[in-house]
Amino acid sequence: MLVHVFNSTVVSGPETLVIPSLPSLGTPVIVVFLCERRREADCLRAVEYAKSFGIKTQEVWVQSRYDKNAIRELSQVFENLNPSLIHSHDVKASTYTMKASQISEKSGRRTWKLISTHHGVRGRSGIKIKAYEWFYTHSVLPKFDRVLAVCTSDQKLLVNRGLKSNRVIAHLNGADRTPVAPKQLQGIRSKIRNSWGLTDLGINDDTLLIGFVGRLSPEKRMNRILKICSLIEQKYQDLPQWKLVVFGSGALDSELKQIAHSFKLTDRVLWMGYRAGLGNELAGFDIVISMSDAEGLPVNLVEAGWGGVPVFATQVDGNLDLMPTPDLGVLVNVHESDEKIANQLVDLLKNQTRRESIGRAFQKRVMLEFSGQRWRENLLQIYKNVALEGQK
């Protein structure tokens, strides 16, 4: 039996990457959620998300940031389940898993191996978060049998921070979505836009849609995207009709809408909020944009590939794993000026042939190298290797 441990107050990248794949691993899996009482409703949404895939779940309720009683309860859960391997995700889930396993080890009842996935090494901001990151890297991850990084740059960073190179593996993200054949793209794009309600807003099939998908949080740099769109609005009057379509919610929702208003982009930006199932609908865009200063390996960009949609993104971290050559996507230097980035985005907006060529090439790469099947096969091989170590 396998156990996966999450501390989820939102269903985002790690959950949407891992949880839907678990039923296809071919082995019994239980997901244990650390549920924070202060965010009870949010935590229960994550639990229901897992149950919607037919996955068995257990909840351990946490009363504070470091709840010793919850750790003891988690240890008891592990002992009752008696798994061969426990796979935890990110800081808090891994910390609690490590501490709970130490309790079981002291009593002689631990039988399982430990794996932790770090879902984004550089995408951390704020003094408190960086302190957690330091603790995670130096005090928690060394206790695990394997540490999985979601992109090759994260793997190198973790080794540079002192983790043993033979314990850190780049397990690149992947996802299965509905592929869109090039000949079907226009028709499917029209249907998707209609399902989004854009037809009712007077937006026709000829309007170029730049799509953003993700949390409205500081690290995603939505404020920079708005600045770039503002520069395009000011400097380029000869472009085809275009819109920025934003799917997502988060702490910066109100602030970003105010920024858009101050940039006089009210008529250019559509705020669509959160939408379930969007991963199969990215073919509705002409371009998917990401201006993050740091990333792991973004699942939404993998989903863009399944839809045959070109990506315009910063040249960071997992984006380089996804799009290592210019024929696969447009990657811009994160330190480039907003003006130069705006110019490059305009070049892509103006060139339909280039967009279509990039979309086709990127789709082929994603289907071959970043499918959910490939992700699961690699994960199962990691599990097998860890299990074999215990037999030596």
C-alpha positions as CSV (number, residue, x, y, z in Angstrom):
1,M,0.0,0.0,0.0
2,L,1.1,3.6,-0.7
3,V,0.2,6.6,1.3
4,H,0.3,10.2,-0.1
5,V,0.2,13.1,2.4
6,F,-1.0,16.6,1.6
7,N,-1.5,19.7,3.6
8,S,-4.1,21.3,1.3
9,T,-6.0,24.5,1.8
10,V,-6.4,25.0,-1.9
11,V,-6.7,22.6,-4.9
12,S,-3.8,23.8,-7.0
13,G,-0.8,22.5,-9.0
14,P,0.4,19.7,-6.7
15,E,-3.1,18.4,-6.1
16,T,-4.3,18.5,-9.7
17,L,-1.0,16.9,-10.8
18,V,-0.8,14.0,-8.3
19,I,-4.3,13.1,-7.1
20,P,-6.0,12.3,-10.5
21,S,-3.1,10.0,-11.4
22,L,-3.2,7.9,-8.2
23,P,-6.0,5.5,-9.3
24,S,-3.9,4.6,-12.4
25,L,-0.8,3.5,-10.4
26,G,-2.0,0.0,-10.2
27,T,-1.6,-0.4,-6.4
28,P,-3.8,0.5,-3.4
29,V,-3.4,4.2,-2.4
30,I,-4.8,6.2,0.5
31,V,-4.4,10.0,0.7
32,V,-4.0,11.4,4.1
33,F,-4.8,15.1,4.5
34,L,-3.6,17.4,7.2
35,C,-6.6,19.5,7.7
36,E,-6.1,22.9,9.4
37,R,-9.0,23.9,11.7
38,R,-8.5,27.6,10.8
39,R,-9.1,26.7,7.1
40,E,-11.6,23.9,7.6
41,A,-13.9,24.6,4.6
42,D,-10.9,24.9,2.3
43,C,-9.4,21.7,3.5
44,L,-12.6,19.8,3.1
45,R,-12.8,20.9,-0.5
46,A,-9.4,19.3,-1.1
47,V,-10.7,16.1,0.5
48,E,-13.8,16.1,-1.6
49,Y,-11.6,16.6,-4.7
50,A,-9.7,13.5,-3.9
51,K,-12.8,11.5,-3.2
52,S,-14.2,12.5,-6.6
53,F,-11.6,10.2,-8.2
54,G,-12.7,7.3,-6.0
55,I,-9.6,7.6,-3.7
56,K,-9.8,6.6,-0.1
57,T,-8.9,9.4,2.3
58,Q,-8.2,10.0,5.9
59,E,-8.0,13.3,7.7
60,V,-5.8,14.4,10.6
61,W,-7.0,17.7,12.1
62,V,-4.3,20.2,12.9
63,Q,-4.9,23.0,15.5
64,S,-1.7,25.0,15.1
65,R,1.3,25.4,12.9
66,Y,3.1,22.7,14.9
67,D,0.6,20.4,16.6
68,K,2.3,17.7,18.5
69,N,-1.0,15.9,19.1
70,A,-1.7,15.8,15.4
71,I,1.8,14.4,14.8
72,R,1.1,11.6,17.3
73,E,-2.2,10.9,15.6
74,L,-0.5,10.8,12.2
75,S,2.0,8.3,13.5
76,Q,-0.9,6.1,14.6
77,V,-2.6,6.4,11.2
78,F,0.6,5.3,9.5
79,E,1.0,2.3,11.8
80,N,-2.6,1.3,11.3
81,L,-2.2,1.5,7.5
82,N,1.2,-0.2,7.5
83,P,2.2,1.1,4.1
84,S,5.3,0.1,2.2
85,L,6.0,3.7,1.3
86,I,4.8,7.2,2.3
87,H,5.0,10.0,-0.2
88,S,4.6,13.5,1.2
89,H,4.2,16.8,-0.7
90,D,5.9,20.0,0.2
91,V,6.9,21.6,3.5
92,K,4.2,21.0,6.2
93,A,3.1,17.6,5.0
94,S,6.7,16.4,4.8
95,T,7.6,17.8,8.2
96,Y,4.7,16.1,9.9
97,T,5.4,12.9,8.0
98,M,9.0,13.0,9.1
99,K,8.2,13.7,12.8
100,A,5.4,11.0,12.9
101,S,7.7,8.4,11.3
102,Q,10.4,9.2,13.9
103,I,7.8,8.4,16.7
104,S,7.0,5.1,15.0
105,E,10.7,4.3,14.5
106,K,11.5,4.9,18.2
107,S,8.8,2.4,19.2
108,G,10.0,-0.1,16.6
109,R,6.8,0.0,14.5
110,R,8.0,1.9,11.4
111,T,8.2,-0.3,8.3
112,W,7.9,2.2,5.5
113,K,10.2,4.2,3.3
114,L,9.8,8.0,2.8
115,I,9.7,10.2,-0.3
116,S,9.0,13.9,-0.4
117,T,8.2,16.0,-3.5
118,H,9.4,19.6,-3.4
119,H,6.9,21.3,-5.8
120,G,8.9,24.4,-6.5
121,V,12.3,25.3,-4.9
122,R,12.6,29.0,-6.1
123,G,9.0,30.0,-6.1
124,R,9.0,31.1,-2.5
125,S,8.6,34.7,-1.3
126,G,8.5,36.4,2.1
127,I,10.8,36.1,5.1
128,K,8.6,33.6,6.9
129,I,8.2,31.4,3.8
130,K,11.9,31.5,3.1
131,A,12.6,30.4,6.7
132,Y,10.3,27.4,6.2
133,E,12.1,26.6,3.0
134,W,15.5,26.6,4.8
135,F,14.1,24.3,7.5
136,Y,12.5,22.0,4.9
137,T,15.8,21.7,3.0
138,H,18.2,21.4,5.9
139,S,16.2,19.6,8.6
140,V,13.4,17.6,6.9
141,L,14.5,16.5,3.5
142,P,17.7,14.8,4.6
143,K,15.6,12.3,6.6
144,F,13.8,11.1,3.4
145,D,14.9,8.2,1.3
146,R,14.3,10.2,-1.9
147,V,13.6,13.8,-2.7
148,L,11.8,14.5,-5.9
149,A,12.2,17.8,-7.7
150,V,9.7,18.8,-10.4
151,C,12.3,20.3,-12.8
152,T,16.1,19.9,-13.4
153,S,17.0,23.3,-12.1
154,D,15.3,22.5,-8.7
155,Q,17.2,19.3,-8.6
156,K,20.5,21.1,-8.9
157,L,19.5,23.8,-6.4
158,L,18.7,21.1,-3.8
159,V,22.0,19.4,-4.3
160,N,23.8,22.7,-4.1
161,R,22.0,23.3,-0.7
162,G,23.6,20.1,0.6
163,L,21.3,17.2,-0.1
164,K,23.0,14.1,-1.4
165,S,23.0,13.9,-5.2
166,N,22.0,10.2,-5.2
167,R,18.9,11.0,-3.1
168,V,17.6,13.9,-5.3
169,I,15.7,13.0,-8.5
170,A,14.2,15.2,-11.1
171,H,10.7,13.8,-11.6
172,L,9.4,16.2,-14.2
173,N,5.7,17.0,-14.0
174,G,3.3,15.6,-16.6
175,A,-0.4,15.4,-17.2
176,D,-3.0,13.7,-19.4
177,R,-5.5,16.0,-21.1
178,T,-7.6,15.7,-24.2
179,P,-5.4,16.3,-27.3
180,V,-6.7,18.7,-29.9
181,A,-5.8,17.8,-33.5
182,P,-4.7,20.8,-35.6
183,K,-7.5,20.3,-38.1
184,Q,-10.1,20.5,-35.2
185,L,-8.6,23.4,-33.4
186,Q,-10.7,26.2,-34.9
187,G,-14.0,24.4,-34.3
188,I,-13.0,23.4,-30.8
189,R,-11.7,26.8,-30.0
190,S,-15.1,28.3,-30.9
191,K,-17.0,25.8,-28.8
192,I,-14.8,26.5,-25.8
193,R,-15.1,30.2,-26.0
194,N,-18.9,29.9,-26.3
195,S,-18.9,27.7,-23.1
196,W,-16.9,30.5,-21.3
197,G,-19.7,32.9,-22.2
198,L,-17.6,35.0,-24.4
199,T,-20.0,35.0,-27.3
200,D,-22.5,36.8,-25.1
201,L,-19.9,39.4,-24.4
202,G,-19.6,40.1,-28.1
203,I,-16.2,38.4,-28.6
204,N,-16.0,36.6,-31.9
205,D,-13.8,33.8,-33.1
206,D,-11.4,36.3,-34.7
207,T,-10.5,38.0,-31.4
208,L,-7.0,36.9,-30.3
209,L,-7.1,35.7,-26.7
210,I,-4.0,35.8,-24.4
211,G,-4.8,33.5,-21.6
212,F,-3.5,33.5,-18.0
213,V,-4.3,30.5,-15.8
214,G,-3.2,30.4,-12.2
215,R,-3.4,31.8,-8.7
216,L,-3.6,35.6,-8.4
217,S,-0.6,35.7,-6.0
218,P,2.6,37.7,-6.0
219,E,4.9,35.0,-7.5
220,K,2.8,34.7,-10.6
221,R,3.6,38.3,-11.5
222,M,0.1,39.1,-12.9
223,N,1.0,42.8,-12.3
224,R,3.8,42.5,-14.8
225,I,1.4,41.0,-17.4
226,L,-0.9,43.9,-17.0
227,K,2.0,46.3,-17.4
228,I,3.0,44.6,-20.6
229,C,-0.6,44.7,-21.9
230,S,-0.7,48.4,-21.0
231,L,2.4,49.0,-23.2
232,I,0.8,47.1,-26.1
233,E,-2.4,49.1,-25.7
234,Q,-0.4,52.4,-25.8
235,K,2.0,51.6,-28.6
236,Y,0.3,49.3,-31.1
237,Q,-2.9,50.5,-32.7
238,D,-2.7,48.2,-35.8
239,L,-3.1,44.9,-34.0
240,P,-6.0,42.6,-34.6
241,Q,-8.6,42.7,-31.8
242,W,-7.2,41.1,-28.7
243,K,-8.1,40.4,-25.1
244,L,-6.4,39.2,-21.9
245,V,-8.5,36.5,-20.3
246,V,-7.6,35.7,-16.7
247,F,-8.8,32.4,-15.1
248,G,-7.9,32.2,-11.4
249,S,-8.5,33.6,-8.0
250,G,-6.3,34.6,-5.1
251,A,-5.3,37.2,-2.5
252,L,-4.4,39.8,-5.1
253,D,-7.8,39.7,-6.9
254,S,-9.0,43.2,-6.0
255,E,-5.6,44.8,-6.2
256,L,-5.0,43.5,-9.7
257,K,-8.3,44.7,-10.9
258,Q,-7.5,48.1,-9.6
259,I,-4.2,48.0,-11.4
260,A,-5.9,47.1,-14.6
261,H,-8.3,50.0,-14.2
262,S,-5.4,52.4,-13.6
263,F,-3.7,51.2,-16.8
264,K,-7.0,51.8,-18.6
265,L,-7.3,48.1,-19.5
266,T,-10.9,47.6,-18.3
267,D,-12.1,46.8,-21.8
268,R,-9.1,44.6,-22.5
269,V,-9.1,42.3,-19.5
270,L,-11.7,39.6,-18.7
271,W,-11.6,38.4,-15.1
272,M,-13.1,34.9,-15.3
273,G,-12.5,33.6,-11.8
274,Y,-11.9,29.9,-10.9
275,R,-13.2,27.3,-13.4
276,A,-13.2,23.6,-12.8
277,G,-12.0,21.5,-15.7
278,L,-10.2,24.3,-17.4
279,G,-7.2,22.0,-18.1
280,N,-9.1,20.5,-21.0
281,E,-10.1,23.9,-22.4
282,L,-6.9,25.8,-23.0
283,A,-7.4,25.4,-26.7
284,G,-9.8,28.3,-26.3
285,F,-6.7,30.6,-26.2
286,D,-4.5,31.8,-29.0
287,I,-1.5,32.2,-26.6
288,V,-1.0,31.2,-22.9
289,I,1.2,33.6,-21.0
290,S,3.3,33.2,-17.8
291,M,5.6,35.9,-16.4
292,S,6.6,34.2,-13.1
293,D,10.0,35.1,-11.7
294,A,10.4,31.4,-10.7
295,E,8.4,28.2,-11.3
296,G,8.6,24.5,-10.8
297,L,7.2,22.9,-13.9
298,P,3.8,24.5,-14.5
299,V,1.0,22.0,-15.2
300,N,-1.0,24.8,-16.9
301,L,1.7,25.1,-19.6
302,V,1.7,21.3,-20.1
303,E,-2.1,21.6,-20.5
304,A,-1.5,24.3,-23.1
305,G,0.6,21.8,-25.0
306,W,-2.2,19.3,-25.1
307,G,-4.4,22.0,-26.6
308,G,-1.8,22.9,-29.3
309,V,-1.5,26.4,-27.9
310,P,1.8,28.3,-28.0
311,V,3.3,29.5,-24.7
312,F,4.8,32.9,-24.1
313,A,6.7,32.7,-20.8
314,T,9.8,33.6,-18.8
315,Q,13.0,31.7,-19.3
316,V,13.0,30.1,-15.9
317,D,13.2,26.7,-14.2
318,G,10.8,24.1,-15.5
319,N,9.8,26.3,-18.5
320,L,13.3,25.4,-19.9
321,D,12.6,21.7,-19.5
322,L,9.3,22.1,-21.4
323,M,10.6,24.4,-24.1
324,P,14.3,24.0,-24.6
325,T,14.4,25.4,-28.1
326,P,12.7,28.4,-29.8
327,D,10.5,26.3,-32.1
328,L,8.7,25.0,-29.0
329,G,7.7,28.3,-27.3
330,V,8.7,31.9,-26.8
331,L,10.8,32.3,-23.6
332,V,11.9,35.8,-22.6
333,N,14.6,36.8,-20.2
334,V,13.0,37.5,-16.8
335,H,15.3,40.5,-16.4
336,E,14.4,42.0,-19.8
337,S,12.5,45.3,-19.8
338,D,8.8,45.3,-20.0
339,E,9.0,47.2,-23.3
340,K,11.1,44.6,-25.0
341,I,8.9,41.8,-23.7
342,A,5.8,43.7,-25.0
343,N,7.5,43.9,-28.4
344,Q,8.1,40.2,-28.5
345,L,4.5,39.4,-27.5
346,V,3.3,41.7,-30.3
347,D,5.5,39.8,-32.8
348,L,3.7,36.6,-31.8
349,L,0.3,38.2,-31.9
350,K,0.9,39.4,-35.4
351,N,2.3,36.1,-36.8
352,Q,-0.5,33.4,-37.0
353,T,1.8,31.0,-39.0
354,R,4.4,31.1,-36.2
355,R,1.8,30.6,-33.5
356,E,0.4,27.5,-35.3
357,S,3.9,26.1,-35.9
358,I,4.9,26.5,-32.3
359,G,1.6,25.0,-31.1
360,R,2.0,21.9,-33.2
361,A,5.6,21.3,-32.2
362,F,4.9,21.9,-28.5
363,Q,1.9,19.5,-28.6
364,K,4.1,16.7,-30.0
365,R,6.7,17.3,-27.3
366,V,4.2,17.3,-24.4
367,M,2.4,14.2,-25.6
368,L,5.7,12.3,-25.9
369,E,7.7,13.6,-22.9
370,F,5.2,15.1,-20.5
371,S,2.2,12.9,-20.5
372,G,0.6,11.6,-17.3
373,Q,1.5,8.1,-18.3
374,R,5.2,9.1,-18.6
375,W,4.9,10.8,-15.2
376,R,3.4,7.7,-13.6
377,E,5.9,5.3,-15.2
378,N,8.8,7.3,-13.9
379,L,7.2,7.5,-10.4
380,L,6.6,3.8,-10.2
381,Q,10.2,3.2,-11.2
382,I,11.4,5.5,-8.4
383,Y,9.1,3.5,-5.9
384,K,10.6,0.3,-7.2
385,N,14.2,1.5,-6.8
386,V,13.5,2.7,-3.2
387,A,11.8,-0.7,-2.3
388,L,14.8,-2.6,-3.7
389,E,17.2,-0.7,-1.5
390,G,15.4,-2.0,1.5
391,Q,16.0,-5.6,0.4
392,K,19.8,-5.2,0.1
